Amino acid sequence: MNKYKEFLNYMEADLSGLPTLQASRLLEQAGAERLYLVFVDIINGFCEEGALASDRVAEMVEPVRQLAQFSVSQGIPRQNLIFLQDDHTPNAVEFGSFPPHCVSGTTEADTVKELRPFLEAPGARLFRKNATNGLFGRDAEGLRFFEFLEGVFREGPATFVVTGDCTDLCIYQNATGIRLLANEHDADVRVVVSAEHTRTFDTPVETAKSIGAHAHDGEFMDHVFLYHMKLNGVEVVRTIQVD
């Protein structure tokens, strides 16, 4: 138990020292043409309505909107705005693990209103997925996300900023997925995750016991998975500060 506590203290100390990135500096380093903003599951079904909607998750919507607005104002191309979104079949196998959510054609599967202007901008890319991991999701033309990424890698160095929810599920899987795919190709790729621009949900122990669900401490899960992303080569920061 003492060893366990020692590790938790170490992890907390490590995360308390996360740096702040300046958005202007990030754009300067990457070049606007090679900076990609990835919006993961910032949709009504996790922020506004339905069985998996969470006020805690919705906290990251406004910081993400501000980052997107600043990036667009500084010249990031609209085609570098990447939306990965749940769009489940009515009888999705995933519903064996989670309550039904974000079924294709429902308002739960829609992008939150704050980000719709960015999704609707000419050139923005939407990849619909039927699982937590979006690498195999497809756009309207049938292109898979991993195929899109491989095309980006072939064009040279690139930076991906991954935002959204949930930290321990889709953020973890997709940020790490981009990182590992880049490793496979020996590609010069930077993957950045900001703690302020990501969130997971919270289910207290007492609530979990009363409804027969698994407890899920949002703060703890955020910390564990941010730390684990660091271990896997994702650049984790406290925030990306808009100038």
TALINKA-V736458 format. One record per residue. N is the residue number from 1. RES is the residue in one letter. PHI is phi in degrees with one decimal (* if undefined). PSI is psi in whole degrees, -180 to 180 (* if undefined). Layout:
N:RES:PHI:PSI, N:RES:PHI:PSI
This chain:
1:M:*:-40, 2:N:-62.9:-39, 3:K:-64.5:-40, 4:Y:-63.2:-47, 5:K:-63.8:-38, 6:E:-61.3:-42, 7:F:-67.1:-43, 8:L:-60.3:-42, 9:N:-63.2:-40, 10:Y:-63.3:-45, 11:M:-62.5:-45, 12:E:-62.4:-41, 13:A:-64.9:-40, 14:D:-63.1:-46, 15:L:-71.6:-28, 16:S:-67.2:-19, 17:G:-98.9:15, 18:L:-59.9:139, 19:P:-79.0:164, 20:T:-102.6:133, 21:L:-99.4:139, 22:Q:-86.6:130, 23:A:-59.0:-40, 24:S:-64.3:-38, 25:R:-68.4:-41, 26:L:-60.3:-44, 27:L:-64.1:-39, 28:E:-64.7:-42, 29:Q:-68.2:-43, 30:A:-82.9:-34, 31:G:84.9:129, 32:A:-54.9:-37, 33:E:-69.6:-17, 34:R:-117.4:16, 35:L:-104.4:126, 36:Y:-117.8:127, 37:L:-97.1:124, 38:V:-111.1:118, 39:F:-103.7:111, 40:V:-103.0:113, 41:D:55.6:37, 42:I:-89.4:73, 43:I:-129.0:166, 44:N:-57.4:-38, 45:G:-65.3:-13, 46:F:-114.0:-13, 47:C:-118.8:-27, 48:E:-126.3:-38, 49:E:-152.9:158, 50:G:98.9:176, 51:A:-64.0:-26, 52:L:-109.6:9, 53:A:-68.3:143, 54:S:-143.5:128, 55:D:-62.4:-35, 56:R:-64.1:-43, 57:V:-62.4:-41, 58:A:-64.1:-15, 59:E:-60.2:-26, 60:M:-86.3:-7, 61:V:-62.6:-49, 62:E:-66.2:-45, 63:P:-57.7:-38, 64:V:-65.8:-43, 65:R:-59.8:-44, 66:Q:-62.9:-42, 67:L:-64.4:-42, 68:A:-63.4:-45, 69:Q:-61.2:-45, 70:F:-63.0:-46, 71:S:-61.8:-43, 72:V:-64.9:-40, 73:S:-65.7:-23, 74:Q:-98.0:8, 75:G:104.9:7, 76:I:-64.8:130, 77:P:-64.4:147, 78:R:-59.9:-31, 79:Q:-71.3:-7, 80:N:-93.8:6, 81:L:-93.9:113, 82:I:-115.5:120, 83:F:-107.3:121, 84:L:-107.9:117, 85:Q:-136.9:136, 86:D:-57.8:135, 87:D:-153.0:74, 88:H:-79.9:149, 89:T:-69.4:155, 90:P:-58.6:-30, 91:N:-115.5:42, 92:A:-56.5:137, 93:V:-59.4:-32, 94:E:-57.7:-24, 95:F:-69.2:-7, 96:G:-74.7:-19, 97:S:-105.9:-29, 98:F:-130.6:154, 99:P:-59.7:153, 100:P:-53.6:136, 101:H:-159.3:153, 102:C:49.3:48, 103:V:-72.7:139, 104:S:-51.5:132, 105:G:90.3:-7, 106:T:-96.7:163, 107:T:-67.6:-22, 108:E:-60.8:-31, 109:A:-83.9:0, 110:D:-84.7:146, 111:T:-60.0:143, 112:V:-60.5:151, 113:K:-59.7:-32, 114:E:-64.2:-28, 115:L:-105.3:-4, 116:R:-59.7:-38, 117:P:-58.8:-30, 118:F:-77.1:-41, 119:L:-64.2:-37, 120:E:-82.7:-5, 121:A:-67.1:136, 122:P:-53.4:125, 123:G:103.6:-22, 124:A:-59.2:147, 125:R:-112.5:133, 126:L:-120.3:123, 127:F:-113.1:118, 128:R:-90.6:138, 129:K:-130.8:151, 130:N:-112.8:18, 131:A:-151.3:168, 132:T:-64.0:-38, 133:N:-83.3:125, 134:G:-93.7:3, 135:L:-59.8:-27, 136:F:-102.1:5, 137:G:-65.0:159, 138:R:-122.9:150, 139:D:-89.8:-174, 140:A:-63.2:-24, 141:E:-92.2:0, 142:G:92.1:1, 143:L:-70.6:131, 144:R:-80.9:151, 145:F:-60.8:-40, 146:F:-65.5:-31, 147:E:-69.0:-40, 148:F:-59.7:-45, 149:L:-60.5:-43, 150:E:-61.5:-35, 151:G:-64.8:-42, 152:V:-62.3:-44, 153:F:-58.9:-39, 154:R:-65.8:-22, 155:E:-85.7:-7, 156:G:122.8:-171, 157:P:-55.2:143, 158:A:-148.9:153, 159:T:-122.7:131, 160:F:-116.0:124, 161:V:-104.4:116, 162:V:-102.0:123, 163:T:-126.5:162, 164:G:120.6:-141, 165:D:-148.6:162, 166:C:-95.6:146, 167:T:-51.1:-44, 168:D:-89.7:-2, 169:L:-120.4:-92, 170:C:-69.8:-37, 171:I:-63.7:-50, 172:Y:-58.0:-48, 173:Q:-68.3:-38, 174:N:-82.6:-40, 175:A:-64.2:-46, 176:T:-66.6:-36, 177:G:-61.6:-44, 178:I:-62.5:-44, 179:R:-59.6:-47, 180:L:-71.9:-35, 181:L:-65.2:-40, 182:A:-63.1:-40, 183:N:-60.3:-42, 184:E:-58.2:-36, 185:H:-95.2:5, 186:D:49.7:42, 187:A:-89.3:146, 188:D:-83.0:88, 189:V:-131.4:135, 190:R:-110.5:127, 191:V:-116.6:122, 192:V:-118.6:134, 193:V:-126.9:129, 194:S:-103.8:131, 195:A:-60.3:-35, 196:E:-71.5:-24, 197:H:-102.1:14, 198:T:-138.3:155, 199:R:-156.5:155, 200:T:-124.8:171, 201:F:-86.3:168, 202:D:-127.7:126, 203:T:-127.0:100, 204:P:-59.7:159, 205:V:-58.0:-46, 206:E:-63.5:-40, 207:T:-64.2:-44, 208:A:-60.4:-42, 209:K:-64.6:-38, 210:S:-73.3:-27, 211:I:-108.5:1, 212:G:72.3:33, 213:A:-112.5:177, 214:H:-84.9:136, 215:A:-67.1:149, 216:H:-151.5:96, 217:D:-78.1:113, 218:G:-60.7:-45, 219:E:-65.3:-44, 220:F:-62.3:-46, 221:M:-64.8:-40, 222:D:-54.7:-49, 223:H:-65.7:-47, 224:V:-60.2:-43, 225:F:-81.8:-30, 226:L:-61.8:-44, 227:Y:-62.9:-42, 228:H:-68.4:-34, 229:M:-62.6:-40, 230:K:-56.7:-43, 231:L:-62.8:-24, 232:N:-100.8:13, 233:G:92.8:5, 234:V:-81.9:138, 235:E:-84.2:110, 236:V:-103.3:128, 237:V:-127.0:163, 238:R:-68.9:-46, 239:T:-158.8:165, 240:I:-112.6:107, 241:Q:-84.2:124, 242:V:-80.2:128, 243:D:-70.6:*
